[in-house]
Amino acid sequence: MAKDSEQIRTVLKRELGNIAPEADLDTLDSSADIREELDIDSFDLVRYITAVCEELGMDVPEQDYIELTTLERAETYLLKLV
């Protein structure tokens, strides 16, 4: 199933909400590092990436996890995989 930008963004935000339920994702700067902005640790980041990959049916190599540290970069990177 082909994914578009809006579908990917929806999954990214939903999974971030699961990791950081107190966060206001509507005001999150899409170019901000989510680790810093949402005060999540490396374990939470891996949980987030794993959940996004499962939801989208994609595989992101560990060396590319840095590409998913901002919403903007994550969306761009994941669109390249579809």
ROKOLTI-156307 format. One record per atom (N, C-alpha, C): x, y, z; atom name. Coordinates in Angstrom, 3 decimals. Layout:
N
+----------+----------+----------+------+
!       c1 !       c2 !       c3 ! name !
+----------+----------+----------+------+
!        X !        Y !        Z !   CA !
...
+----------+----------+----------+------+
REM end
This chain:
82
+----------+----------+----------+------+
!       c1 !       c2 !       c3 ! name !
+----------+----------+----------+------+
!    0.846 !   -1.184 !    0.000 !    N !
!    0.000 !    0.000 !    0.000 !   CA !
!    0.891 !    1.248 !    0.000 !    C !
!    0.699 !    2.092 !   -0.976 !    N !
!    1.500 !    3.315 !   -1.084 !   CA !
!    1.094 !    4.293 !    0.020 !    C !
!    2.080 !    4.943 !    0.555 !    N !
!    1.846 !    5.932 !    1.610 !   CA !
!    2.114 !    7.318 !    1.031 !    C !
!    1.358 !    8.284 !    1.502 !    N !
!    1.642 !    9.653 !    1.098 !   CA !
!    2.111 !   10.445 !    2.312 !    C !
!    2.470 !   11.671 !    2.077 !    N !
!    3.023 !   12.534 !    3.109 !   CA !
!    2.079 !   12.671 !    4.305 !    C !
!    0.807 !   12.865 !    4.047 !    N !
!   -0.159 !   13.054 !    5.129 !   CA !
!   -0.304 !   11.792 !    5.975 !    C !
!   -0.342 !   10.627 !    5.339 !    N !
!   -0.447 !    9.372 !    6.085 !   CA !
!    0.773 !    9.170 !    6.972 !    C !
!    1.947 !    9.444 !    6.426 !    N !
!    3.185 !    9.287 !    7.193 !   CA !
!    3.203 !   10.250 !    8.367 !    C !
!    2.851 !   11.510 !    8.132 !    N !
!    2.827 !   12.511 !    9.197 !   CA !
!    1.850 !   12.106 !   10.310 !    C !
!    0.700 !   11.573 !    9.926 !    N !
!   -0.290 !   11.121 !   10.906 !   CA !
!    0.274 !   10.010 !   11.781 !    C !
!    0.942 !    9.045 !   11.174 !    N !
!    1.538 !    7.940 !   11.931 !   CA !
!    2.643 !    8.465 !   12.840 !    C !
!    3.494 !    9.342 !   12.328 !    N !
!    4.576 !    9.901 !   13.139 !   CA !
!    4.028 !   10.586 !   14.382 !    C !
!    3.020 !   11.421 !   14.212 !    N !
!    2.447 !   12.148 !   15.349 !   CA !
!    1.717 !   11.218 !   16.311 !    C !
!    1.001 !   10.243 !   15.774 !    N !
!    0.282 !    9.316 !   16.642 !   CA !
!    1.269 !    8.531 !   17.514 !    C !
!    2.341 !    8.051 !   16.911 !    N !
!    3.315 !    7.270 !   17.674 !   CA !
!    4.096 !    8.147 !   18.653 !    C !
!    4.347 !    9.397 !   18.282 !    N !
!    4.974 !   10.318 !   19.237 !   CA !
!    4.048 !   10.557 !   20.420 !    C !
!    2.772 !   10.665 !   20.141 !    N !
!    1.788 !   10.839 !   21.210 !   CA !
!    1.747 !    9.654 !   22.154 !    C !
!    2.010 !    8.470 !   21.632 !    N !
!    2.056 !    7.283 !   22.482 !   CA !
!    3.290 !    7.299 !   23.386 !    C !
!    4.376 !    7.844 !   22.899 !    N !
!    5.628 !    7.908 !   23.654 !   CA !
!    5.612 !    9.086 !   24.640 !    C !
!    5.065 !   10.214 !   24.190 !    N !
!    5.030 !   11.428 !   25.022 !   CA !
!    3.600 !   11.968 !   25.049 !    C !
!    2.709 !   11.317 !   25.798 !    N !
!    1.290 !   11.698 !   25.781 !   CA !
!    1.007 !   13.116 !   26.271 !    C !
!    1.906 !   13.682 !   27.052 !    N !
!    1.702 !   15.037 !   27.567 !   CA !
!    2.075 !   16.118 !   26.550 !    C !
!    2.711 !   15.721 !   25.448 !    N !
!    3.207 !   16.694 !   24.462 !   CA !
!    2.070 !   17.273 !   23.622 !    C !
!    2.205 !   18.550 !   23.310 !    N !
!    1.275 !   19.207 !   22.390 !   CA !
!    1.901 !   19.120 !   20.997 !    C !
!    1.548 !   18.095 !   20.269 !    N !
!    2.173 !   17.836 !   18.971 !   CA !
!    1.743 !   18.830 !   17.897 !    C !
!    0.625 !   19.519 !   18.127 !    N !
!    0.178 !   20.516 !   17.157 !   CA !
!    1.084 !   21.741 !   17.152 !    C !
!    1.793 !   21.980 !   18.250 !    N !
!    2.688 !   23.141 !   18.304 !   CA !
!    4.151 !   22.757 !   18.175 !    C !
!    4.431 !   21.466 !   18.022 !    N !
!    5.804 !   20.993 !   17.886 !   CA !
!    6.400 !   21.474 !   16.571 !    C !
!    7.545 !   22.123 !   16.644 !    N !
!    8.271 !   22.573 !   15.463 !   CA !
!    8.738 !   21.341 !   14.694 !    C !
!    8.329 !   21.202 !   13.441 !    N !
!    8.642 !   19.998 !   12.673 !   CA !
!   10.136 !   19.836 !   12.391 !    C !
!   10.907 !   20.905 !   12.570 !    N !
!   12.351 !   20.804 !   12.347 !   CA !
!   13.127 !   20.642 !   13.658 !    C !
!   12.406 !   20.605 !   14.774 !    N !
!   13.047 !   20.461 !   16.086 !   CA !
!   13.360 !   18.992 !   16.365 !    C !
!   14.448 !   18.767 !   17.067 !    N !
!   14.833 !   17.421 !   17.473 !   CA !
!   13.837 !   16.943 !   18.533 !    C !
!   13.116 !   15.889 !   18.230 !    N !
!   12.074 !   15.426 !   19.145 !   CA !
!   12.645 !   14.951 !   20.474 !    C !
!   13.890 !   14.498 !   20.476 !    N !
!   14.499 !   14.043 !   21.728 !   CA !
!   14.607 !   15.199 !   22.711 !    C !
!   15.006 !   16.355 !   22.199 !    N !
!   15.148 !   17.533 !   23.050 !   CA !
!   13.805 !   18.183 !   23.347 !    C !
!   12.994 !   18.348 !   22.328 !    N !
!   11.715 !   19.041 !   22.490 !   CA !
!   10.744 !   18.293 !   23.407 !    C !
!   10.767 !   16.972 !   23.328 !    N !
!    9.818 !   16.174 !   24.109 !   CA !
!   10.481 !   15.480 !   25.297 !    C !
!   11.767 !   15.739 !   25.470 !    N !
!   12.544 !   15.173 !   26.570 !   CA !
!   12.396 !   13.649 !   26.629 !    C !
!   12.672 !   13.003 !   25.482 !    N !
!   12.622 !   11.547 !   25.443 !   CA !
!   14.042 !   11.001 !   25.371 !    C !
!   14.218 !    9.832 !   25.955 !    N !
!   15.547 !    9.227 !   25.969 !   CA !
!   15.726 !    8.296 !   24.771 !    C !
!   16.892 !    7.693 !   24.681 !    N !
!   17.203 !    6.853 !   23.520 !   CA !
!   16.298 !    5.617 !   23.461 !    C !
!   15.921 !    5.087 !   24.616 !    N !
!   15.014 !    3.940 !   24.638 !   CA !
!   13.657 !    4.325 !   24.047 !    C !
!   13.137 !    5.482 !   24.453 !    N !
!   11.859 !    5.956 !   23.905 !   CA !
!   11.966 !    6.216 !   22.408 !    C !
!   13.096 !    6.735 !   21.968 !    N !
!   13.286 !    6.984 !   20.537 !   CA !
!   13.223 !    5.674 !   19.759 !    C !
!   13.874 !    4.643 !   20.257 !    N !
!   13.849 !    3.341 !   19.580 !   CA !
!   12.431 !    2.774 !   19.583 !    C !
!   11.719 !    2.906 !   20.693 !    N !
!   10.315 !    2.456 !   20.749 !   CA !
!    9.469 !    3.190 !   19.710 !    C !
!    9.683 !    4.490 !   19.593 !    N !
!    8.966 !    5.322 !   18.616 !   CA !
!    9.262 !    4.849 !   17.192 !    C !
!   10.528 !    4.689 !   16.869 !    N !
!   10.918 !    4.282 !   15.516 !   CA !
!   10.377 !    2.897 !   15.195 !    C !
!   10.463 !    1.986 !   16.145 !    N !
!    9.943 !    0.635 !   15.942 !   CA !
!    8.446 !    0.662 !   15.667 !    C !
!    7.713 !    1.451 !   16.434 !    N !
!    6.266 !    1.554 !   16.251 !   CA !
!    5.915 !    2.156 !   14.894 !    C !
!    6.642 !    3.199 !   14.495 !    N !
!    6.400 !    3.830 !   13.185 !   CA !
!    6.659 !    2.816 !   12.071 !    C !
!    7.766 !    2.101 !   12.170 !    N !
!    8.106 !    1.114 !   11.142 !   CA !
!    7.050 !    0.015 !   11.052 !    C !
!    6.593 !   -0.465 !   12.192 !    N !
!    5.559 !   -1.497 !   12.194 !   CA !
!    4.267 !   -0.984 !   11.576 !    C !
!    3.877 !    0.216 !   11.966 !    N !
!    2.621 !    0.790 !   11.464 !   CA !
!    2.665 !    1.002 !    9.951 !    C !
!    3.819 !    1.437 !    9.450 !    N !
!    3.947 !    1.734 !    8.022 !   CA !
!    4.414 !    0.537 !    7.206 !    C !
!    4.805 !   -0.539 !    7.875 !    N !
!    5.292 !   -1.712 !    7.160 !   CA !
!    6.618 !   -1.456 !    6.468 !    C !
!    7.479 !   -0.698 !    7.135 !    N !
!    8.777 !   -0.333 !    6.564 !   CA !
!    9.888 !   -0.800 !    7.492 !    C !
!   11.076 !   -0.907 !    6.932 !    N !
!   12.241 !   -1.272 !    7.725 !   CA !
!   13.266 !   -0.144 !    7.612 !    C !
!   13.645 !    0.415 !    8.744 !    N !
!   14.652 !    1.484 !    8.778 !   CA !
!   15.902 !    0.906 !    9.439 !    C !
!   17.018 !    0.889 !    8.720 !    N !
!   18.255 !    0.393 !    9.327 !   CA !
!   18.670 !    1.273 !   10.503 !    C !
!   19.276 !    0.657 !   11.507 !    N !
!   19.647 !    1.386 !   12.712 !   CA !
!   20.534 !    2.587 !   12.415 !    C !
!   21.402 !    2.478 !   11.430 !    N !
!   22.289 !    3.599 !   11.114 !   CA !
!   21.520 !    4.802 !   10.556 !    C !
!   20.266 !    4.608 !   10.174 !    N !
!   19.445 !    5.708 !    9.649 !   CA !
!   18.484 !    6.275 !   10.688 !    C !
!   18.537 !    5.805 !   11.923 !    N !
!   17.620 !    6.300 !   12.956 !   CA !
!   17.720 !    7.815 !   13.120 !    C !
!   18.888 !    8.376 !   12.883 !    N !
!   19.066 !    9.835 !   12.990 !   CA !
!   18.097 !   10.575 !   12.064 !    C !
!   17.697 !    9.934 !   10.984 !    N !
!   16.775 !   10.551 !   10.026 !   CA !
!   15.366 !   10.714 !   10.596 !    C !
!   15.094 !   10.045 !   11.705 !    N !
!   13.756 !   10.111 !   12.291 !   CA !
!   13.717 !   10.931 !   13.572 !    C !
!   14.697 !   11.800 !   13.758 !    N !
!   14.754 !   12.592 !   14.988 !   CA !
!   14.028 !   13.929 !   14.888 !    C !
!   13.573 !   14.291 !   13.709 !    N !
!   12.670 !   15.438 !   13.570 !   CA !
!   11.504 !   14.972 !   12.700 !    C !
!   10.358 !   15.592 !   12.858 !    N !
!    9.211 !   15.210 !   12.033 !   CA !
!    9.481 !   15.472 !   10.560 !    C !
!   10.110 !   16.586 !   10.280 !    N !
!   10.405 !   16.970 !    8.906 !   CA !
!   11.333 !   15.951 !    8.229 !    C !
!   12.439 !   15.634 !    8.896 !    N !
!   13.395 !   14.673 !    8.338 !   CA !
!   12.770 !   13.290 !    8.234 !    C !
!   11.998 !   12.902 !    9.236 !    N !
!   11.367 !   11.582 !    9.230 !   CA !
!   10.414 !   11.442 !    8.045 !    C !
!    9.603 !   12.446 !    7.835 !    N !
!    8.649 !   12.403 !    6.739 !   CA !
!    9.382 !   12.300 !    5.400 !    C !
!   10.379 !   13.124 !    5.196 !    N !
!   11.165 !   13.112 !    3.955 !   CA !
!   11.833 !   11.756 !    3.750 !    C !
!   12.457 !   11.244 !    4.796 !    N !
!   13.156 !    9.964 !    4.710 !   CA !
!   12.174 !    8.824 !    4.392 !    C !
!   11.070 !    8.768 !    5.126 !    N !
!   10.120 !    7.674 !    4.938 !   CA !
!    9.443 !    7.734 !    3.574 !    C !
!    9.232 !    8.914 !    3.050 !    N !
!    8.658 !    9.039 !    1.696 !   CA !
!    9.579 !    8.440 !    0.650 !    C !
!   10.881 !    8.488 !    0.893 !    N !
!   11.842 !    7.887 !   -0.042 !   CA !
!   11.754 !    6.367 !   -0.035 !    C !
!   11.255 !    5.790 !    1.055 !    N !
!   11.173 !    4.332 !    1.167 !   CA !
!    9.922 !    3.740 !    0.530 !    C !
!    8.955 !    4.581 !    0.216 !    N !
!    7.705 !    4.049 !   -0.367 !   CA !
!    7.807 !    3.909 !   -1.863 !    C !
+----------+----------+----------+------+
REM end
